[in-house]
């Protein structure tokens, strides 16, 4: 048994490009993460594949439109649909992003960073509690890639995440690629970010690719994981121990075999790191 199987192990984002191959090949993937919004429907092909894959693999729900830090009231209909979907697939957990993504009541299709202030912390913690009351489970929140910062932040992003988790009871999805991207764009040490999070609140890790333009880095999820992110991932596991790891790809989908090979690299690096950590304990 792999060292990491106690925490779900190594998963892939479930994307329509691979539905049929997953069912035909039943690949050695420990679990799949679904984009919740893709399945908030009453029927059709998407739900057919979802049900078929859910019979064979554990699932996790990952949303992109909660807008937990947005200025508008949380959408009760959206939360109702999330709860219904959770009842259908019985996910190990439900996650979204620490961001805002709605303006003038319209979805912006961007995950925008918050001001990291005491006022913002109180506001977001209250909204997290509202969501948790509906879902009847802890919400898991992901750090986003960012390219701008508020002028009057009183917390670093990692301090804000740690304080939010303590105040609201939410858990954390640590996107290692997003930490690296933001660290390059804002000039901070990515390891300082990761060390600043409460390790016992980290439920999941994300790995993904980005595009490096030299002076700035854009999170694209359409490239393989870069060497600096692999290195940061291994160092993260040395620090936090076994945490479920997901490989994301959202565009420029490679042949499924290439994606499985990249996931196997994550498994090999992760298990090697965790085995070494156990020996040193």
Backbone as numpy.savetxt, mean C-alpha at the origin, in Angstrom:
# Nx Ny Nz CAx CAy CAz Cx Cy Cz
8.57 -24.39 4.95 7.72 -23.19 4.95 8.60 -21.94 4.95
8.25 -20.95 4.14 8.98 -19.69 4.10 8.88 -18.99 5.44
9.95 -18.26 5.77 9.98 -17.50 7.02 8.80 -16.58 7.14
8.35 -16.01 6.00 7.38 -14.93 6.03 5.93 -15.37 5.89
5.68 -16.67 5.78 4.31 -17.10 5.54 3.36 -16.75 6.67
3.90 -16.53 7.87 3.04 -16.18 8.99 2.38 -14.83 8.81
2.86 -14.01 7.86 2.28 -12.68 7.63 1.80 -12.55 6.20
1.30 -13.63 5.62 0.79 -13.71 4.25 1.88 -13.90 3.21
3.10 -13.47 3.46 4.17 -13.72 2.50 4.22 -12.68 1.39
4.30 -13.15 0.15 4.62 -12.29 -0.99 3.47 -12.30 -1.99
2.96 -11.10 -2.30 1.78 -11.00 -3.14 1.97 -10.10 -4.34
0.97 -10.13 -5.22 0.92 -9.29 -6.42 -0.37 -8.48 -6.42
-0.30 -7.31 -7.06 -1.52 -6.57 -7.34 -2.32 -7.31 -8.40
-3.59 -7.53 -8.16 -4.44 -8.24 -9.10 -4.88 -7.29 -10.21
-4.44 -7.56 -11.44 -4.74 -6.71 -12.57 -5.40 -7.54 -13.67
-6.32 -6.91 -14.40 -7.14 -7.64 -15.38 -6.29 -8.29 -16.47
-5.12 -7.73 -16.76 -4.26 -8.30 -17.79 -3.85 -9.73 -17.48
-3.92 -10.11 -16.21 -3.42 -11.42 -15.79 -4.51 -12.36 -15.26
-5.77 -11.94 -15.27 -6.83 -12.76 -14.69 -6.80 -14.20 -15.20
-6.85 -14.35 -16.52 -6.98 -15.68 -17.09 -5.76 -16.54 -16.80
-4.57 -15.95 -16.88 -3.36 -16.72 -16.60 -3.30 -17.18 -15.15
-3.78 -16.33 -14.25 -3.79 -16.73 -12.84 -4.64 -17.96 -12.63
-5.83 -17.98 -13.23 -6.71 -19.12 -13.05 -6.20 -20.37 -13.77
-5.53 -20.19 -14.89 -5.02 -21.34 -15.63 -3.76 -21.91 -14.99
-2.89 -21.02 -14.49 -1.57 -21.46 -14.02 -1.51 -21.66 -12.51
-2.40 -21.00 -11.77 -2.34 -21.03 -10.30 -0.91 -20.83 -9.82
-0.35 -19.65 -10.10 1.07 -19.41 -9.81 1.35 -19.41 -8.31
2.63 -19.53 -7.98 3.07 -19.55 -6.58 3.11 -18.13 -6.03
1.94 -17.56 -5.90 1.75 -16.24 -5.30 0.98 -16.46 -4.00
1.44 -15.87 -2.92 0.82 -16.14 -1.62 -0.53 -15.46 -1.46
-0.72 -14.29 -2.13 -1.95 -13.54 -1.99 -2.00 -12.46 -3.06
-3.17 -11.89 -3.27 -3.35 -10.81 -4.23 -3.99 -9.60 -3.54
-3.59 -8.43 -3.99 -4.19 -7.19 -3.53 -5.06 -6.63 -4.65
-6.32 -6.37 -4.35 -7.23 -5.82 -5.35 -7.37 -4.31 -5.15
-7.58 -3.59 -6.25 -7.97 -2.19 -6.17 -9.47 -2.18 -5.92
-9.87 -1.73 -4.76 -11.27 -1.88 -4.34 -12.24 -1.30 -5.35
-11.92 -0.13 -5.90 -12.84 0.56 -6.80 -13.16 -0.24 -8.06
-12.28 -1.16 -8.44 -12.53 -1.97 -9.64 -13.66 -2.97 -9.44
-14.09 -3.17 -8.20 -15.06 -4.22 -7.91 -16.29 -3.72 -7.16
-16.48 -2.42 -7.13 -17.67 -1.86 -6.47 -18.83 -1.81 -7.46
-19.14 -2.96 -8.01 -20.16 -3.09 -9.05 -21.10 -4.22 -8.66
-22.21 -4.34 -9.38 -23.23 -5.33 -9.03 -23.03 -6.67 -9.74
-22.22 -6.70 -10.78 -22.03 -7.95 -11.51 -21.04 -7.76 -12.64
-20.94 -8.76 -13.53 -20.07 -8.66 -14.68 -18.80 -9.48 -14.56
-17.94 -9.33 -15.58 -16.74 -10.14 -15.69 -15.77 -9.92 -14.53
-15.64 -8.67 -14.08 -14.69 -8.39 -13.00 -15.01 -9.19 -11.75
-16.29 -9.23 -11.37 -16.69 -9.98 -10.19 -16.59 -11.48 -10.41
-16.81 -11.94 -11.63 -16.64 -13.36 -11.93 -15.20 -13.78 -11.64
-14.24 -13.02 -12.16 -12.84 -13.36 -11.92 -12.47 -13.17 -10.45
-12.99 -12.13 -9.84 -12.70 -11.91 -8.43 -13.12 -13.10 -7.59
-14.33 -13.57 -7.79 -14.84 -14.71 -7.00 -14.00 -15.96 -7.26
-13.63 -16.17 -8.52 -12.86 -17.37 -8.87 -11.48 -17.33 -8.24
-10.84 -16.16 -8.25 -9.51 -16.04 -7.67 -9.58 -16.07 -6.15
-10.65 -15.49 -5.58 -10.81 -15.49 -4.12 -11.00 -16.91 -3.57
-11.49 -17.81 -4.39 -11.62 -19.20 -3.95 -10.27 -19.88 -3.79
-9.25 -19.30 -4.43 -7.94 -19.97 -4.49 -6.84 -19.23 -3.75
-7.02 -17.94 -3.50 -5.97 -17.13 -2.89 -6.56 -16.18 -1.83
-5.81 -15.88 -0.77 -6.21 -14.78 0.12 -6.16 -13.46 -0.63
-7.03 -12.52 -0.23 -7.09 -11.21 -0.85 -6.96 -10.11 0.19
-6.47 -8.97 -0.28 -6.41 -7.73 0.50 -7.05 -6.65 -0.35
-7.81 -5.75 0.26 -8.45 -4.64 -0.46 -7.63 -3.37 -0.30
-7.38 -2.68 -1.44 -6.58 -1.46 -1.45 -7.32 -0.39 -2.24
-7.75 0.68 -1.56 -8.53 1.72 -2.22 -7.70 2.91 -2.65
-8.27 3.71 -3.56 -7.56 4.89 -4.07 -8.42 6.15 -4.03
-9.63 6.07 -3.47 -10.51 7.24 -3.54 -11.19 7.58 -2.22
-10.68 7.09 -1.12 -11.26 7.41 0.18 -11.10 8.89 0.51
-9.96 9.47 0.12 -9.65 10.88 0.40 -9.78 11.17 1.90
-9.02 10.42 2.69 -9.14 10.51 4.14 -8.78 11.90 4.67
-7.94 12.63 3.93 -7.57 13.96 4.39 -8.25 15.08 3.62
-9.27 14.76 2.83 -9.91 15.76 1.98 -10.85 16.68 2.74
-11.22 17.80 2.12 -12.08 18.79 2.78 -13.55 18.44 2.80
-13.96 17.45 2.00 -15.37 17.09 1.91 -15.69 15.96 2.87
-16.95 15.86 3.25 -17.39 14.77 4.12 -17.09 13.43 3.46
-16.76 12.45 4.28 -16.58 11.10 3.76 -17.87 10.63 3.08
-17.72 9.90 2.01 -18.86 9.47 1.20 -19.49 8.22 1.84
-20.67 8.33 2.43 -21.27 7.16 3.10 -21.60 6.03 2.13
-21.97 6.36 0.89 -22.29 5.32 -0.08 -21.03 4.54 -0.45
-19.92 5.24 -0.60 -18.66 4.57 -0.88 -18.27 3.62 0.25
-18.40 4.08 1.49 -18.08 3.23 2.63 -19.00 2.02 2.70
-20.26 2.22 2.37 -21.21 1.11 2.34 -20.79 0.06 1.32
-20.38 0.52 0.13 -19.95 -0.42 -0.91 -18.66 -1.13 -0.51
-17.75 -0.41 0.14 -16.53 -1.05 0.64 -16.86 -2.17 1.61
-17.77 -1.90 2.52 -18.15 -2.90 3.51 -18.79 -4.11 2.84
-19.61 -3.88 1.82 -20.22 -4.98 1.10 -19.17 -5.82 0.37
-18.20 -5.15 -0.23 -17.13 -5.87 -0.92 -16.31 -6.69 0.07
-16.04 -6.11 1.24 -15.29 -6.83 2.26 -16.04 -8.08 2.70
-17.34 -7.98 2.81 -18.14 -9.16 3.17 -18.02 -10.23 2.10
-17.90 -9.81 0.85 -17.83 -10.75 -0.26 -16.48 -11.48 -0.30
-15.38 -10.73 -0.13 -14.06 -11.34 -0.35 -13.32 -11.68 0.93
-13.82 -11.19 2.09 -13.18 -11.48 3.37 -11.68 -11.15 3.34
-11.35 -9.88 3.09 -9.93 -9.52 2.96 -9.20 -9.62 4.29
-7.91 -9.86 4.22 -7.09 -9.87 5.43 -7.05 -8.49 6.07
-7.09 -7.43 5.27 -7.21 -6.07 5.75 -7.65 -5.16 4.60
-7.99 -3.93 4.93 -8.44 -2.93 3.96 -7.54 -1.70 4.10
-7.01 -1.25 2.98 -6.08 -0.11 3.02 -6.50 0.97 2.03
-5.93 2.16 2.25 -6.05 3.29 1.34 -4.83 4.16 1.59
-4.89 5.42 1.18 -3.72 6.29 1.22 -3.92 7.48 2.16
-2.85 7.89 2.81 -2.88 9.12 3.59 -2.71 10.28 2.62
-3.84 10.83 2.20 -3.81 11.86 1.16 -5.19 12.51 1.06
-5.32 13.45 0.14 -6.65 13.89 -0.29 -6.70 13.75 -1.80
-7.88 13.45 -2.32 -8.00 13.16 -3.76 -9.32 13.64 -4.35
-10.02 14.50 -3.61 -11.27 15.06 -4.13 -11.24 16.57 -3.99
-11.71 17.26 -5.04 -11.85 18.71 -5.01 -13.17 19.10 -5.62
-13.89 20.01 -4.97 -15.22 20.40 -5.45 -16.10 19.18 -5.69
-15.95 18.20 -4.79 -16.75 16.97 -4.80 -16.45 16.06 -5.99
-15.38 16.35 -6.75 -15.02 15.52 -7.89 -13.70 14.81 -7.61
-13.60 13.55 -8.04 -12.37 12.79 -7.85 -11.29 13.35 -8.77
-10.11 13.62 -8.21 -9.03 14.23 -8.98 -8.12 13.20 -9.64
-8.20 11.95 -9.22 -7.34 10.89 -9.74 -5.87 11.16 -9.47
-5.59 11.87 -8.40 -4.24 12.07 -7.89 -4.28 11.87 -6.39
-3.17 11.40 -5.84 -3.05 11.18 -4.40 -2.17 12.29 -3.85
-2.79 13.32 -3.29 -2.09 14.55 -2.94 -1.76 14.59 -1.46
-0.56 15.08 -1.11 -0.13 15.07 0.30 -0.89 16.10 1.13
-0.90 15.86 2.43 -1.58 16.73 3.38 -0.60 17.72 4.00
-1.10 18.78 4.60 -0.26 19.56 5.52 -0.09 18.76 6.81
1.12 18.67 7.29 1.40 17.87 8.49 1.44 18.79 9.71
0.23 19.10 10.19 0.04 20.01 11.32 -0.81 19.34 12.37
-0.87 19.92 13.56 -1.71 19.39 14.63 -3.18 19.44 14.23
-3.58 20.50 13.59 -4.98 20.62 13.15 -5.31 19.51 12.16
-4.41 19.25 11.23 -4.63 18.19 10.25 -4.66 16.82 10.92
-3.80 16.62 11.90 -3.75 15.35 12.61 -5.07 15.07 13.32
-5.61 16.06 14.00 -6.89 15.89 14.69 -8.01 15.60 13.71
-8.01 16.31 12.61 -9.03 16.15 11.57 -8.98 14.75 10.96
-7.80 14.30 10.58 -7.67 13.01 9.92 -7.95 11.87 10.90
-7.48 11.99 12.14 -7.72 10.94 13.13 -9.22 10.73 13.34
-9.98 11.82 13.37 -11.42 11.70 13.52 -12.05 11.00 12.32
-11.58 11.30 11.13 -12.13 10.67 9.93 -11.73 9.19 9.84
-10.52 8.86 10.27 -10.12 7.46 10.32 -11.07 6.68 11.24
-11.39 7.28 12.38 -12.29 6.60 13.31 -13.67 6.39 12.70
-14.14 7.38 11.92 -15.42 7.21 11.24 -15.39 6.01 10.29
-14.30 5.89 9.55 -14.18 4.77 8.61 -14.12 3.45 9.36
-13.34 3.41 10.42 -13.19 2.18 11.19 -14.50 1.77 11.86
-15.29 2.75 12.24 -16.59 2.43 12.83 -17.50 1.76 11.81
-17.42 2.17 10.55 -18.23 1.56 9.50 -17.71 0.16 9.15
-16.40 0.07 8.94 -15.81 -1.18 8.47 -15.64 -2.20 9.59
-15.67 -1.72 10.83 -15.50 -2.60 11.99 -14.16 -3.34 11.96
-13.13 -2.59 11.61 -11.76 -3.12 11.58 -10.80 -1.94 11.45
-9.53 -2.12 11.80 -8.57 -1.04 11.61 -8.39 -0.72 10.13
-8.27 0.56 9.82 -7.92 1.00 8.47 -6.40 0.98 8.36
-5.89 0.58 7.21 -4.45 0.58 6.96 -4.16 1.69 5.96
-3.25 2.61 6.33 -2.99 3.79 5.49 -1.56 3.78 4.95
-1.46 4.13 3.68 -0.18 4.12 2.95 0.39 5.52 2.81
1.70 5.63 2.95 2.41 6.86 2.62 2.46 7.03 1.11
2.21 8.24 0.62 2.19 8.48 -0.82 3.51 9.11 -1.27
3.80 8.99 -2.56 4.90 9.76 -3.15 4.48 11.21 -3.23
5.41 12.13 -3.00 5.04 13.54 -3.05 6.11 14.37 -3.76
5.66 15.50 -4.27 6.49 16.37 -5.08 6.46 17.81 -4.58
5.53 18.11 -3.67 5.43 19.42 -3.02 5.17 19.19 -1.54
5.44 20.21 -0.74 5.17 20.14 0.70 4.50 21.43 1.12
3.71 21.33 2.19 3.09 22.53 2.75 4.16 23.41 3.39
3.95 24.72 3.35 4.97 25.65 3.83 5.11 25.64 5.34
4.06 25.25 6.06 4.07 25.40 7.52 3.88 24.07 8.24
4.46 23.00 7.71 4.37 21.71 8.39 5.01 21.80 9.77
4.36 21.18 10.74 4.94 21.10 12.08 5.38 19.68 12.43
5.08 18.71 11.54 5.56 17.34 11.66 6.28 16.97 10.36
7.21 16.03 10.45 7.64 15.33 9.25 6.55 14.34 8.87
6.61 13.83 7.65 5.59 12.86 7.24 5.60 11.63 8.13
6.78 11.13 8.49 6.84 9.93 9.33 6.37 10.21 10.75
6.64 11.39 11.26 6.11 11.75 12.59 4.59 11.82 12.57
4.05 12.35 11.48 2.60 12.46 11.34 1.97 11.07 11.28
2.54 10.17 10.47 2.02 8.81 10.37 2.07 8.10 11.72
3.18 8.25 12.44 3.31 7.59 13.74 2.27 8.13 14.72
2.10 9.45 14.74 1.13 10.05 15.65 -0.30 9.66 15.27
-0.59 9.60 13.97 -1.93 9.21 13.52 -2.24 7.78 13.91
-1.29 6.90 13.76 -1.50 5.52 14.14 -1.77 5.38 15.63
-1.02 6.12 16.42 -1.21 6.07 17.87 -2.56 6.64 18.28
-2.95 7.73 17.65 -4.18 8.42 18.05 -5.44 7.71 17.55
-5.40 7.13 16.36 -6.61 6.59 15.76 -6.70 5.07 15.82
-5.56 4.40 16.06 -5.55 2.95 16.01 -5.39 2.37 14.62
-5.20 3.23 13.62 -4.99 2.72 12.27 -3.64 2.02 12.18
-3.50 1.18 11.15 -2.23 0.52 10.87 -1.61 1.16 9.63
-0.40 0.72 9.28 0.35 1.40 8.24 0.73 0.46 7.11
0.61 0.96 5.90 1.14 0.31 4.72 2.36 1.12 4.30
3.52 0.55 4.48 4.77 1.25 4.17 5.17 0.96 2.74
5.03 1.96 1.87 5.46 1.82 0.48 6.92 2.24 0.41
7.80 1.26 0.25 9.24 1.53 0.27 9.64 2.38 -0.92
9.04 2.11 -2.08 9.33 2.92 -3.26 8.91 4.37 -3.05
7.74 4.58 -2.45 7.28 5.95 -2.22 8.20 6.70 -1.27
8.72 6.01 -0.26 9.69 6.65 0.64 10.90 7.10 -0.15
11.40 6.21 -1.00 12.60 6.56 -1.80 12.32 7.74 -2.73
11.17 7.68 -3.43 10.82 8.76 -4.36 10.73 10.10 -3.63
10.00 10.13 -2.52 9.83 11.38 -1.77 11.16 11.86 -1.19
12.00 10.92 -0.75 13.29 11.32 -0.18 14.16 12.01 -1.22
14.12 11.53 -2.43 14.89 12.17 -3.50 14.31 13.54 -3.84
12.99 13.65 -3.85 12.36 14.91 -4.22 12.49 15.98 -3.15
12.54 15.56 -1.87 12.55 16.53 -0.77 13.88 16.58 -0.02
14.79 15.68 -0.34 16.12 15.75 0.24 16.24 15.26 1.67
15.44 14.26 2.06 15.62 13.69 3.40 16.19 12.28 3.26
16.63 11.72 4.38 17.19 10.38 4.42 16.04 9.37 4.50
15.90 8.46 3.52 14.77 7.51 3.56 14.82 6.60 4.78
16.00 6.32 5.29 16.10 5.46 6.45 15.58 6.17 7.71
15.75 7.48 7.78 15.19 8.24 8.89 13.67 8.11 8.89
13.07 8.15 7.72 11.62 7.97 7.58 11.20 6.62 8.15
11.84 5.57 7.70 11.42 4.21 8.08 11.67 3.96 9.56
12.78 4.41 10.08 13.07 4.24 11.50 12.09 5.03 12.37
11.51 6.08 11.82 10.59 6.92 12.58 9.19 6.36 12.71
8.89 5.26 12.02 7.57 4.65 12.09 7.53 3.58 13.18
6.39 3.40 13.83 6.27 2.31 14.81 6.23 0.96 14.10
7.27 0.17 14.27 7.40 -1.08 13.52 6.23 -2.02 13.76
5.68 -2.00 14.96 4.59 -2.92 15.27 3.26 -2.51 14.65
3.21 -1.34 14.02 1.97 -0.91 13.36 2.04 -1.10 11.84
3.16 -1.59 11.32 3.31 -1.76 9.87 2.71 -3.10 9.47
1.61 -3.06 8.75 0.87 -4.26 8.36 1.36 -4.82 7.03
1.86 -3.94 6.14 2.16 -4.38 4.78 3.25 -3.48 4.20
4.01 -4.04 3.23 4.98 -3.28 2.46 4.59 -3.30 0.99
4.90 -2.22 0.29 4.75 -2.16 -1.16 6.11 -1.99 -1.81
6.29 -2.65 -2.96 7.44 -2.46 -3.83 6.92 -2.11 -5.22
7.56 -1.14 -5.85 7.14 -0.74 -7.20 8.30 -0.03 -7.88
8.08 0.33 -9.15 9.09 1.03 -9.91 8.78 2.51 -10.06
9.79 3.27 -10.48 9.64 4.70 -10.68 10.48 5.13 -11.88
10.36 6.39 -12.24 11.20 6.94 -13.31 12.09 8.02 -12.71
13.39 7.86 -12.89 14.37 8.77 -12.31 14.83 9.77 -13.37
14.50 11.05 -13.16 14.88 12.10 -14.09 16.12 12.86 -13.63
16.77 12.36 -12.61 17.99 13.00 -12.12 17.71 14.01 -11.03
17.12 15.14 -11.38 16.80 16.18 -10.40 15.54 15.86 -9.62
14.71 14.99 -10.15 13.48 14.59 -9.45 13.11 13.19 -9.90
12.23 12.55 -9.12 11.82 11.17 -9.37 10.30 11.12 -9.38
9.73 10.41 -10.36 8.29 10.29 -10.48 7.89 8.84 -10.23
6.93 8.65 -9.35 6.38 7.33 -9.05 5.46 6.93 -10.19
5.81 5.87 -10.92 5.04 5.50 -12.10 4.41 4.11 -12.02
4.97 3.22 -11.23 4.49 1.84 -11.14 4.50 1.16 -12.50
5.38 1.59 -13.41 5.44 0.96 -14.73 6.84 0.48 -15.08
7.72 0.41 -14.06 9.08 -0.09 -14.23 9.35 -1.18 -13.19
10.35 -2.01 -13.43 10.78 -2.92 -12.37 11.29 -2.14 -11.16
11.34 -2.80 -10.02 11.87 -2.19 -8.81 13.35 -1.86 -9.02
13.76 -0.68 -8.59 15.15 -0.24 -8.78 16.07 -0.82 -7.71
17.36 -0.84 -7.99 18.33 -1.36 -7.03 18.31 -0.61 -5.70
18.23 0.75 -5.69 18.17 1.43 -4.39 16.93 1.05 -3.57
15.82 0.77 -4.24 14.60 0.38 -3.51 14.74 -1.04 -2.99
15.35 -1.94 -3.77 15.61 -3.28 -3.26 16.46 -3.21 -1.99
17.50 -2.39 -2.02 18.39 -2.28 -0.86 17.64 -1.73 0.34
16.80 -0.73 0.11 16.02 -0.14 1.20 15.01 -1.14 1.74
14.45 -1.96 0.87 13.52 -3.01 1.29 14.20 -4.00 2.23
15.39 -4.46 1.87 16.10 -5.41 2.72 16.42 -4.78 4.08
16.85 -3.54 4.08 17.17 -2.87 5.34 15.91 -2.71 6.18
14.78 -2.46 5.52 13.50 -2.32 6.23 13.14 -3.63 6.93
13.27 -4.75 6.23 12.95 -6.04 6.84 13.89 -6.37 7.99
15.15 -5.99 7.87 16.08 -6.20 8.98 15.60 -5.46 10.23
14.95 -4.34 10.01 14.49 -3.50 11.11 13.15 -3.96 11.68
12.17 -4.25 10.80 10.81 -4.50 11.27 10.46 -5.97 11.37
11.24 -6.85 10.74 10.91 -8.27 10.76 9.91 -8.64 9.69
9.28 -9.81 9.80 8.38 -10.31 8.74 7.15 -9.42 8.57
6.98 -8.91 7.36 5.80 -8.11 7.00 5.38 -8.52 5.59
4.09 -8.66 5.37 3.59 -9.02 4.04 4.08 -8.02 3.00
4.60 -8.54 1.89 5.20 -7.71 0.84 4.43 -7.86 -0.45
4.11 -6.73 -1.08 3.38 -6.74 -2.35 4.20 -6.07 -3.44
4.22 -6.68 -4.62 4.82 -6.09 -5.81 3.71 -5.48 -6.65
3.83 -4.18 -6.95 2.81 -3.45 -7.72 3.29 -3.19 -9.14
2.37 -3.32 -10.10 2.61 -2.87 -11.48 1.26 -2.38 -12.00
1.22 -1.11 -12.47 -0.03 -0.51 -12.90 -0.04 -0.05 -14.34
1.07 -0.22 -15.05 1.12 0.18 -16.46 2.32 -0.53 -17.10
2.34 -0.55 -18.44 3.41 -1.24 -19.17 3.58 -2.65 -18.61
2.48 -3.39 -18.62 2.48 -4.72 -18.02 3.39 -5.67 -18.79
4.35 -6.29 -18.13 5.23 -7.24 -18.80 4.54 -8.58 -18.94
5.13 -9.52 -19.69 4.61 -10.89 -19.65 4.53 -11.37 -18.21
3.51 -12.16 -17.91 3.26 -12.56 -16.54 4.47 -13.26 -15.92
5.21 -14.00 -16.75 6.38 -14.72 -16.24 7.43 -13.74 -15.72
7.57 -12.58 -16.36 8.54 -11.58 -15.89 8.11 -11.02 -14.54
6.83 -10.79 -14.39 6.34 -10.28 -13.11 6.53 -11.31 -12.01
6.27 -12.56 -12.32 6.49 -13.62 -11.32 7.96 -13.73 -10.95
8.85 -13.52 -11.92 10.28 -13.57 -11.63 10.69 -12.44 -10.71
10.10 -11.26 -10.91 10.41 -10.14 -10.02 9.86 -10.39 -8.62
8.69 -11.00 -8.53 8.15 -11.36 -7.22 9.04 -12.40 -6.54
9.58 -13.33 -7.32 10.47 -14.33 -6.75 11.75 -13.68 -6.22
12.21 -12.64 -6.89 13.36 -11.90 -6.38 13.04 -11.29 -5.02
11.84 -10.71 -4.89 11.43 -10.16 -3.60 11.41 -11.25 -2.54
10.90 -12.42 -2.90 10.83 -13.53 -1.96 12.24 -13.97 -1.52
13.14 -14.10 -2.49 14.49 -14.55 -2.18 15.23 -13.53 -1.31
15.15 -12.26 -1.69 15.82 -11.22 -0.90 15.19 -11.11 0.48
13.87 -11.18 0.53 13.18 -11.05 1.80 13.47 -12.20 2.74
13.38 -13.42 2.23 13.62 -14.57 3.08 15.08 -14.65 3.52
15.99 -14.27 2.63 17.41 -14.22 3.00 17.64 -13.22 4.12
17.02 -12.05 4.01 17.17 -11.01 5.02 16.58 -11.45 6.35
15.39 -12.03 6.32 14.73 -12.45 7.55 15.46 -13.61 8.22
16.00 -14.53 7.42 16.78 -15.62 7.99 18.03 -15.09 8.69
18.70 -14.14 8.04 19.88 -13.52 8.65 19.51 -12.79 9.93
18.36 -12.12 9.91 17.90 -11.40 11.11 17.67 -12.36 12.27
17.07 -13.53 11.98 16.82 -14.51 13.03 18.11 -15.04 13.61
19.10 -15.26 12.76 20.38 -15.78 13.23 21.10 -14.78 14.13
20.88 -13.50 13.88 21.56 -12.46 14.66 20.81 -12.09 15.92
19.57 -12.58 16.04 18.75 -12.20 17.18 19.27 -12.81 18.48
